[in-house]
């Protein structure tokens, strides 16, 4: 199978209500052709409703949806050039893998011989050549999901939709299959819209991430943008754990600012900060701890947990509790130890809530 024809996706002022409840509020978003964009957020944030509107399984209350420049807002699902991969796989249990992949092709009017040839090609594409005669029950969960991906891809859609595609897999399989999906998307160059609530999954597969909250876009950007420069305490905490602590911005010099916590001063990206009280998001692995009776910024360890390749600490400070992840397992610090607290160069950002 050669590179697929990828299409753009445009949401224009999209709104969706269910009775008195508004699930999506005036959402506008453009997804460029050939990119994998993830809709990420907690349960009830609107990500699945947005995907279902794109698929034609729900219609918006107002606004427009364009695929490849064509207005598809009110078109039924079968008239949109999209294919969906569901979290439940939705394979026919009485049909072989080959028949499952060929089903959509045959239903669209393709002759059986050609449909089966393309289905064989689709199975090879996802690494399941030779598995065509196996029933779904004879496949692992990861293999079943790859059959579902092959079934969607052989239809050569402009946009592939993936709805929590890895949620039924164990942790090790999730890592492997998400890598396979990402490599396949990059190799074939198709547009993909991926829905998940798993932050690690989103960081691993995405060109861009759209974080949603209460039917709005809370922040969008590259995985690195969202992790290293969260725009709010919600984003900082949702995109991996973060300590949110009060600080004071004592100077701003172009793209850098100097903040003070206790008597400790540290340089961070300014991100339009102003002098005065502010909040700082600090990743747990961006904090350093050293035994010390007195320090510019100090605290006391209240809990220590050894987890094999790192140690987790809970530290009480005058600015509130901190959660710290330290890879230095050879020298763990005991509970009740007074510590000097410092910051590394990355994973620290002023947030502008």
C-alpha positions in Angstrom: 0.0 0.0 0.0 1.5 3.3 -1.0 1.1 6.6 0.9 -2.5 7.5 1.5 -4.3 10.6 0.4 -4.4 12.6 3.5 -6.9 15.4 4.1 -7.1 18.4 6.4 -9.7 18.7 9.1 -11.3 22.0 10.1 -13.8 22.6 13.0 -15.4 26.1 12.7 -17.2 27.4 15.8 -18.4 23.9 16.6 -21.0 23.6 19.4 -22.9 20.5 20.7 -25.7 20.5 23.2 -27.6 17.6 24.8 -30.7 19.2 26.1 -29.7 21.9 28.6 -26.1 20.5 28.8 -23.4 22.0 26.5 -20.8 19.4 25.7 -18.7 21.4 23.2 -18.4 25.2 23.4 -17.6 27.1 20.2 -14.6 24.9 19.2 -12.4 26.0 16.3 -9.4 23.9 15.2 -7.4 23.1 12.1 -5.6 19.7 11.7 -3.0 19.8 8.9 -2.9 16.9 6.3 -0.5 14.1 7.2 -0.3 14.9 10.9 -1.4 12.9 14.0 -3.3 15.1 16.4 -4.5 13.8 19.8 -7.6 15.0 21.6 -6.6 14.6 25.3 -8.5 15.2 28.5 -10.2 13.8 31.5 -13.6 11.9 31.2 -16.4 14.3 30.3 -14.1 16.9 28.7 -15.7 16.6 25.2 -13.0 14.7 23.3 -15.1 11.7 22.3 -18.1 13.9 21.4 -15.8 15.9 19.1 -14.5 12.7 17.5 -18.0 11.3 17.0 -19.1 14.6 15.3 -16.1 14.2 13.0 -17.1 10.6 12.2 -20.7 11.6 11.5 -22.0 9.6 14.5 -23.2 12.9 16.1 -24.2 16.1 14.4 -23.2 19.5 15.8 -25.8 21.9 17.2 -24.1 24.6 15.3 -20.8 25.2 13.4 -19.1 23.4 10.5 -16.8 20.5 9.9 -14.7 20.3 6.8 -12.6 17.3 5.6 -10.2 18.0 2.8 -11.9 21.3 2.2 -15.3 19.8 1.8 -18.2 20.7 4.1 -19.3 17.4 5.7 -21.2 18.9 8.6 -24.6 17.2 7.9 -23.4 14.2 5.8 -24.0 10.8 7.2 -21.1 8.7 8.4 -21.0 6.5 5.3 -20.5 9.5 3.1 -17.5 10.9 4.8 -14.0 9.8 3.8 -13.0 8.7 7.2 -12.5 5.3 9.0 -12.6 4.7 12.7 -10.7 2.3 14.9 -12.8 1.6 18.1 -11.4 0.7 21.5 -13.5 -2.5 21.5 -12.0 -3.6 18.1 -15.5 -4.4 16.8 -14.3 -7.5 14.9 -16.8 -10.1 13.7 -16.0 -13.1 15.9 -17.2 -15.7 13.3 -15.1 -14.3 10.5 -11.4 -14.7 9.9 -8.9 -11.8 10.1 -8.8 -11.7 6.3 -12.6 -11.6 6.1 -12.8 -8.9 8.7 -10.4 -6.7 6.9 -12.1 -7.3 3.5 -15.6 -6.7 4.8 -15.7 -3.0 4.3 -14.2 -3.3 0.8 -16.7 -5.8 -0.3 -19.6 -3.8 1.3 -18.4 -0.8 -0.8 -18.9 -2.8 -4.0 -15.3 -4.1 -4.6 -15.1 -7.5 -6.2 -14.3 -10.2 -3.8 -11.0 -11.2 -5.4 -9.7 -7.6 -5.3 -11.0 -7.0 -1.8 -9.2 -10.0 -0.5 -6.0 -9.0 -2.2 -6.1 -5.6 -0.6 -7.0 -7.2 2.7 -3.9 -9.4 2.5 -1.9 -6.3 1.8 -3.4 -4.5 4.7 -2.6 -7.4 7.1 1.0 -7.4 5.9 1.1 -3.7 6.5 0.4 -4.1 10.2 2.7 -7.1 10.5 0.1 -9.8 10.3 0.9 -11.4 7.0 0.1 -15.1 7.4 -2.5 -14.5 10.1 -5.4 -14.1 7.6 -7.1 -17.4 8.4 -7.2 -16.9 12.2 -10.4 -16.0 14.0 -10.3 -13.1 16.4 -10.4 -15.5 19.4 -7.1 -17.0 18.1 -5.3 -13.6 18.2 -3.9 -11.7 21.1 -5.4 -8.3 22.1 -2.6 -6.5 20.3 -3.1 -8.5 17.2 -6.8 -7.9 17.2 -6.2 -4.2 17.4 -3.9 -4.4 14.4 -6.6 -6.2 12.5 -8.9 -3.3 13.3 -6.3 -0.8 12.1 -5.8 -2.8 8.9 -9.5 -2.9 8.3 -9.7 0.9 8.6 -6.6 1.6 6.5 -7.5 -0.6 3.4 -10.5 1.8 2.8 -7.8 4.5 2.2 -9.6 7.2 4.1 -8.5 10.8 4.1 -8.6 10.7 7.9 -8.2 7.8 10.3 -10.0 8.2 13.6 -8.8 6.3 16.7 -11.0 6.2 19.7 -9.1 5.1 22.8 -7.5 2.4 20.6 -5.2 0.9 23.3 -7.4 1.0 26.4 -8.1 -2.7 26.3 -4.4 -3.7 26.2 -2.0 -4.2 29.1 0.8 -1.7 29.7 3.5 -3.5 27.8 1.3 -4.1 24.8 0.1 -0.5 24.8 3.7 0.7 24.5 4.4 -1.6 21.6 1.2 -1.0 19.7 1.3 2.8 20.1 4.8 2.7 18.5 3.5 0.6 15.6 0.6 3.0 15.0 2.9 6.0 15.1 5.5 4.4 12.7 2.7 3.4 10.3 1.2 6.9 10.3 4.6 8.5 9.6 5.4 5.9 6.9 2.1 6.2 5.0 1.5 9.9 5.8 -2.2 9.7 6.6 -4.0 12.2 8.8 -5.0 10.8 12.1 -7.2 12.1 15.0 -6.5 10.1 18.1 -8.5 10.3 21.3 -7.1 9.2 24.7 -7.1 10.1 28.3 -3.6 8.7 28.8 -1.0 11.5 28.9 2.0 9.2 28.2 0.2 7.8 25.1 -0.5 11.3 23.8 3.1 12.4 24.3 4.5 9.3 22.5 2.4 9.4 19.3 1.4 13.0 18.6 2.5 15.8 16.3 0.2 18.1 18.3 -1.9 17.6 21.4 -5.2 19.3 22.0 -6.0 19.3 25.7 -9.7 19.7 26.4 -11.5 20.7 29.6 -15.3 21.2 30.0 -15.9 21.3 26.2 -13.2 23.9 25.6 -9.6 23.8 24.3 -7.5 24.4 27.4 -4.2 24.4 25.5 -2.8 23.0 22.3 0.8 22.5 21.0 3.5 20.0 20.5 4.1 17.4 23.2 7.2 19.3 24.4 5.3 22.6 24.5 2.6 21.2 26.7 4.9 19.4 29.0 7.6 22.1 29.4 5.4 25.2 29.1 2.0 24.5 30.6 -0.3 27.5 30.4 -2.2 26.7 33.6 -2.1 24.6 36.8 -4.6 22.3 35.2 -2.3 21.6 32.2 0.8 21.3 34.4 -0.8 18.7 36.6 -2.6 16.9 33.8 0.4 16.6 31.5 2.4 14.6 34.1 2.6 15.4 37.8 3.7 18.9 38.8 4.2 20.8 42.0 2.4 24.1 41.9 4.0 26.5 44.4 3.8 30.2 45.1 6.7 32.3 44.2 7.7 35.9 43.5 8.9 37.2 40.2 11.6 39.7 41.2 12.8 40.7 37.7 12.0 40.1 34.0 14.7 40.4 31.4 13.4 39.7 27.9 12.7 35.9 27.6 14.0 35.2 31.1 12.7 36.0 34.6 14.2 35.6 38.0 11.9 34.0 40.6 12.3 33.7 44.4 11.1 30.9 46.6 12.1 31.5 50.2 15.6 32.9 49.8 16.3 30.8 46.7 16.5 32.7 43.4 16.3 30.9 40.1 16.1 31.9 36.4 13.2 30.6 34.3 11.6 31.4 30.9 9.5 34.6 31.5 6.5 33.6 29.4 5.0 37.1 29.7 5.4 37.2 33.4 5.2 40.4 35.4 7.0 41.3 38.6 5.1 40.3 41.7 3.4 37.2 43.2 3.1 34.2 40.8 2.8 30.5 40.6 5.5 28.1 39.5 5.0 24.6 38.0 7.9 22.3 38.9 8.2 18.7 37.7 9.1 16.2 40.4 12.3 15.2 38.6 13.4 18.8 38.3 14.0 19.2 42.1 17.3 18.4 43.8 17.6 17.5 47.5 20.7 17.6 49.7 21.0 17.1 53.4 21.3 20.5 55.1 20.3 22.1 58.4 20.0 25.5 56.8 19.4 26.6 53.2 18.0 29.3 51.0 15.0 27.0 50.4 14.6 24.1 52.8 12.2 21.5 53.9 11.8 18.2 55.8 11.3 14.8 54.2 8.1 13.3 55.5 8.0 10.1 53.4 10.5 8.1 51.4 9.6 5.3 48.9 12.2 3.2 47.0 10.9 2.1 43.6 13.8 0.3 42.0 15.1 2.8 39.5 14.2 5.9 41.5 13.2 7.2 44.9 10.1 9.2 45.6 10.1 11.8 48.4 7.4 13.9 50.0 8.8 17.1 51.4 7.2 19.6 53.6 8.2 23.2 53.1 7.1 26.7 54.1 5.7 27.1 50.6 3.6 23.8 50.8 4.3 20.2 50.1 6.6 19.0 47.3 6.7 15.6 45.5 10.2 14.7 44.3 11.5 12.0 42.1 15.2 11.3 42.4 17.1 8.7 40.3 19.9 8.6 42.9 18.8 5.3 44.4 22.3 4.6 45.8 21.9 7.3 48.5 18.3 7.5 49.6 17.5 10.1 52.2 15.5 9.0 55.3 12.2 10.5 56.5 12.6 13.4 59.0 15.8 14.5 57.2 16.2 18.3 56.8 17.1 19.1 53.1 18.2 21.9 51.0 16.0 22.2 47.9 17.2 23.3 44.5 16.0 23.3 40.9 17.4 21.8 37.7 17.5 23.8 34.4 14.4 22.2 32.8 10.8 21.3 33.8 10.1 24.6 35.6 7.6 27.1 34.3 5.7 30.2 35.4 2.0 29.6 35.0 -0.4 32.4 34.3 -3.7 31.2 35.7 
